[in-house]
Amino acid sequence: MPKCSKCGESVPAEAEFCPSCGAAVKHMRATKKSSYPIAAGVMTLIAASLCSLFTLVFSAGISSVGQRAAIYSFAYAIMGVSGTYGFVLGLIAGIFTLRRRNLPLVIVGDYALLIAYATIGLEPYAGIDSKVGVMIGPFVLVALSLIFVMKSRREFA
């Protein structure tokens, strides 16, 4: 049973006034938390981990470039930097999503992951099949994460 905020006596749940002191009773409705932020946080953490893995795998191509054009070395460097930022911001966004904190940071982190995956997809030596495989799965994870975050945005402090 809830207690009166004025006198501290127990008040029946359906009462509008305290039976002891007559003070109006304010019933606090419990905010129902959805599971969307948990699912979004897990998806973001998975996507961030995949971003780190793909960045490491494709950046290994830097050593195989050898005497080829400097533009490929530049492309790998951009991909490595973008993938690293995507991983770090995605990791932070996933943690904050699970804790339901700082909605703007969560959105920025998810978008950073999308940009990182777009950059990884520009890897010059990967065939089209590997690019599509790298792009589709993580993009779907991050897109669903953003949808879930926006659907539960009122739960974020």
C-alpha positions as CSV (number, residue, x, y, z in Angstrom):
1,M,0.0,0.0,0.0
2,P,1.2,3.5,-0.8
3,K,1.9,6.0,2.0
4,C,0.6,9.5,2.4
5,S,3.2,12.1,1.5
6,K,1.9,14.4,4.3
7,C,1.4,12.2,7.3
8,G,3.1,8.9,6.3
9,E,0.1,6.7,7.0
10,S,-0.9,3.8,4.7
11,V,-3.4,4.8,2.0
12,P,-5.5,2.3,0.0
13,A,-4.4,2.1,-3.6
14,E,-7.8,3.4,-5.0
15,A,-8.2,6.3,-2.4
16,E,-8.0,9.8,-3.6
17,F,-7.6,11.3,-0.1
18,C,-5.7,10.1,2.9
19,P,-8.1,8.6,5.5
20,S,-6.0,10.0,8.4
21,C,-5.3,13.6,7.4
22,G,-7.5,14.2,4.4
23,A,-4.6,15.2,2.1
24,A,-5.0,14.6,-1.6
25,V,-3.1,11.5,-2.7
26,K,-1.0,11.6,-5.9
27,H,-0.7,8.2,-7.4
28,M,2.6,7.7,-9.2
29,R,2.2,5.6,-12.3
30,A,5.1,3.3,-12.9
31,T,6.9,4.0,-16.2
32,K,6.9,0.8,-18.1
33,K,10.3,0.1,-19.7
34,S,10.4,-1.6,-23.0
35,S,13.0,-4.1,-24.2
36,Y,13.8,-2.0,-27.3
37,P,16.9,-0.2,-25.7
38,I,18.3,-3.6,-24.7
39,A,17.9,-5.0,-28.2
40,A,19.2,-1.8,-29.7
41,G,22.2,-1.8,-27.4
42,V,23.1,-5.4,-28.1
43,M,22.8,-4.9,-31.9
44,T,25.0,-1.8,-31.7
45,L,27.6,-3.6,-29.7
46,I,27.6,-6.5,-32.3
47,A,27.8,-4.0,-35.2
48,A,30.7,-2.2,-33.4
49,S,32.6,-5.5,-32.9
50,L,32.0,-6.4,-36.6
51,C,33.3,-2.9,-37.6
52,S,36.5,-3.5,-35.6
53,L,36.9,-7.0,-37.2
54,F,36.3,-5.8,-40.8
55,T,38.6,-2.8,-40.3
56,L,41.4,-5.1,-39.1
57,V,40.9,-7.6,-41.9
58,F,40.6,-5.1,-44.7
59,S,43.3,-2.8,-43.3
60,A,45.7,-5.8,-43.5
61,G,45.7,-5.0,-47.2
62,I,47.9,-2.0,-46.5
63,S,51.0,-4.2,-46.4
64,S,49.9,-6.0,-49.6
65,V,49.7,-2.7,-51.6
66,G,53.4,-2.5,-52.0
67,Q,54.5,-0.5,-55.0
68,R,50.9,0.1,-56.2
69,A,49.5,3.6,-56.4
70,A,49.6,5.8,-53.3
71,I,45.8,6.4,-53.7
72,Y,45.2,2.8,-52.4
73,S,47.4,3.4,-49.4
74,F,45.4,6.6,-48.7
75,A,42.1,4.7,-49.1
76,Y,43.2,2.1,-46.6
77,A,44.3,4.8,-44.2
78,I,40.9,6.5,-44.4
79,M,39.2,3.2,-44.0
80,G,41.3,2.4,-40.9
81,V,40.6,5.7,-39.3
82,S,36.9,5.6,-40.1
83,G,36.6,2.0,-38.9
84,T,38.4,2.9,-35.6
85,Y,36.2,5.9,-34.9
86,G,33.1,3.8,-35.9
87,F,34.1,1.1,-33.5
88,V,34.8,3.4,-30.5
89,L,31.7,5.5,-31.0
90,G,29.6,2.4,-31.7
91,L,30.9,0.8,-28.5
92,I,30.1,3.9,-26.4
93,A,26.7,4.2,-28.1
94,G,25.9,0.5,-27.3
95,I,26.8,1.0,-23.7
96,F,24.8,4.2,-23.4
97,T,21.8,2.5,-25.1
98,L,21.8,-0.4,-22.7
99,R,21.9,2.2,-19.8
100,R,19.2,4.3,-21.5
101,R,21.3,7.4,-21.2
102,N,22.3,10.3,-23.5
103,L,20.1,9.9,-26.6
104,P,22.1,12.3,-28.8
105,L,25.3,10.4,-28.2
106,V,23.6,7.1,-29.0
107,I,22.3,8.5,-32.3
108,V,25.8,10.0,-33.2
109,G,27.4,6.7,-32.4
110,D,25.0,4.7,-34.6
111,Y,25.5,7.1,-37.5
112,A,29.3,6.9,-37.0
113,L,28.9,3.1,-37.5
114,L,27.0,3.6,-40.7
115,I,29.7,5.9,-42.0
116,A,32.4,3.5,-41.0
117,Y,30.7,0.7,-42.8
118,A,30.2,2.8,-45.9
119,T,34.0,3.6,-45.8
120,I,34.9,-0.1,-45.3
121,G,32.7,-0.9,-48.4
122,L,35.1,1.3,-50.4
123,E,38.0,-1.1,-49.9
124,P,39.6,-1.2,-53.3
125,Y,40.6,-4.9,-53.6
126,A,37.6,-6.6,-52.2
127,G,35.2,-8.1,-54.8
128,I,31.6,-7.0,-55.0
129,D,30.5,-10.1,-53.1
130,S,32.6,-9.4,-50.1
131,K,31.5,-5.7,-50.1
132,V,27.8,-6.6,-50.2
133,G,28.4,-9.1,-47.4
134,V,30.2,-6.6,-45.3
135,M,27.7,-3.9,-45.9
136,I,24.2,-5.6,-45.6
137,G,24.4,-7.3,-42.2
138,P,25.9,-4.5,-40.2
139,F,23.7,-1.9,-41.9
140,V,20.6,-3.8,-41.0
141,L,21.8,-4.1,-37.4
142,V,22.5,-0.4,-37.1
143,A,19.3,0.6,-38.9
144,L,17.2,-1.6,-36.6
145,S,19.1,-0.3,-33.6
146,L,18.3,3.3,-34.7
147,I,14.6,2.4,-35.2
148,F,14.4,0.7,-31.7
149,V,16.2,3.7,-30.1
150,M,13.8,6.2,-31.7
151,K,10.8,4.0,-30.7
152,S,11.9,4.1,-27.1
153,R,13.4,7.6,-27.0
154,R,11.2,8.6,-24.0
155,E,12.9,6.1,-21.8
156,F,16.3,7.8,-22.2
157,A,17.4,10.2,-19.5
